[in-house]
Amino acid sequence: MFTGIIEQTGTLISLESRGGVRRITVEAPGIAGRLREGDSLAVSGVCLTALDVDPKYFHADLAQETLDRTSLGALRPGSKVNLELPTAAGSPLGGHVVQGHVDGAGTLTALEPVVDPSNSGFDRQTTDWALKVKVPEDTRKWMIHKGSVAIEGISLTIAAVDGDEITIAILPLTYWRTNLHTLKAGDPVNVEADVLVKLAYAQMHEQRKPAFELTEPWLVANGY
């Protein structure tokens, strides 16, 4: 389990085919040296298994499901990725519960400073940013105003929902310490809805189902 508090960014070195999987190599001094073979970590919000680790690099294999559902397959050498190690039991939950099970790849539609850049007081290092993301259709039902969402593995709060698009306020610290400042409109981004919202949604719809009634025709039809 993760909390969406990014520890550092890494740099994608390569994405290569190895039989039926694709293997990524990530340069991540600081985190790579803390990993052991088989450890889990979140790479831009995707829970992966570390392989062939050394103090500077780690590798991870991407199954076809991961390539189909996330943005990792679109990465190129030099791309920045967000990295987070699992949360130890008993540690404070600084963000929200993030599983690393990405629901789908959304599209970054805008990432703009809140302050007009033509303003004489504009400072890229200290301004807030407005992030807009078009979320996958089957994920929109879990996007709620003031709810949590993980974008590229970052724990964020939804400021507005407008049809298929969500808006999120980004603090300067988040903008510069994650891969957000390297992204541009049109880029795919990993989206994971809040698991608590998913559970509440599932329970609500389960309660709306008509009560099941055990009848003789049902028993006959099902071989009893």
Secondary structure, 3 states (H helix, E strand, C coil): CECCCCCEEEEEEEEEEECCEEEEEEECCCCHHHCCCCCEEEECCEEEECECCCCCEEEEEECHHHHHHCCHHHCCCCCEEEEECCCCCCCCCCCCCECCCCCEEEEEEEEEECCCCCCCCCCCCCCCEEEEEECCHHHHHHCCCCCEEEECCEEEEEEEEECCEEEEEECHHHHHHCHHHHCCCCCEEEEEECHHHHHHHHHHHHHHCCCCCCCHHHHHHCCC
